[in-house]
Amino acid sequence: MNIKGIIFDFGFTLFHFDNVSIEKYFDCYNRGLQKAVTLLKESKILKEDIIKEFTTKFQKERIEFFRKSVKTKNEFPTSYVFKHVLGTFLGEEIISKLTDEFYLELANLYHSCEEEEWIPYKHTKDTLNKILELKNVKIGVLSNHPHHFTIRNLLKKYDLLKYFDAVVTSAKFGNRKPNPEIFHYTLKKMGLENEQSSSVIMVGDEYADIIGGQRAGLQTILFERQYKFPYEKEIDIPNLRKINNLSEILDFIQ
């Protein structure tokens, strides 16, 4: 079949988290939260005597919203979490003065340490170059991430943004993989119709990528990463196509 498009997951497909561990993830988020708290203090929005309580509340709510997003497949962007938690500490008069841009800046700071750790796989850029040379194959990236700008920032940082016809995140769309609607939306952003889904490949490293892609009528290929996360869902699909190196995707489209 003539392949018209490839949709890549972001984390552990195009990029990997350097020396990954659950502890390192949490350390990044904790350091990012401290940066956001500093801005809240400097802006005289939070007083010193409630900083500890706010920090504890935010960490708890961030985990709860993540669990809710996984269960419901609705995304709760980081900027929304800041707005929600601050609303429990501040009066209406102060809240009404805080802009969407300010909440966005808090989210930028929260994810800033995470952005320092993501790096492209060594074959990512070369593989994208070779796909681009085919000209008739469109490329998209689709990520379950609560902050859209983190994905765009990282693609731009490594000069990869130019390769993509669409960059879609759950934070921007509002729903998460494996909801098929986010795949249909990505096809539309790529300039492809849903009727062409069977000629598009979804490449990802986990259940949401593969099951969601299949529900949306896409071909699917599992990128097998070495690190295993706790509580991952098993993908029980006979004859599932798998790759260990991103460049192997070229064997399926040439």
ABEGO torsion letter per residue (X at the ends): XBBABBBBBABGAABBBBGBBAAAAAAAAAAAAAAAAAAAAAAGABBAAAAAAAAAAAAAAAAAAAAAAAAAGBBBBAAAAAAAAAAAABBAAAAAABBAAAAAAAAAAAAAAAAAABBBBAAAAAAAAAAAAAGABBBBBBBBBABAAAAAAAAAAAGAAAABABBBBAAAAGBBOABAAAAAAAAAAAGBBAAAAAABBBBBABAAAAAAAAAAGBBBBBBBBABBBBGBBBBBBBGBBBBABAAAAAAAAX
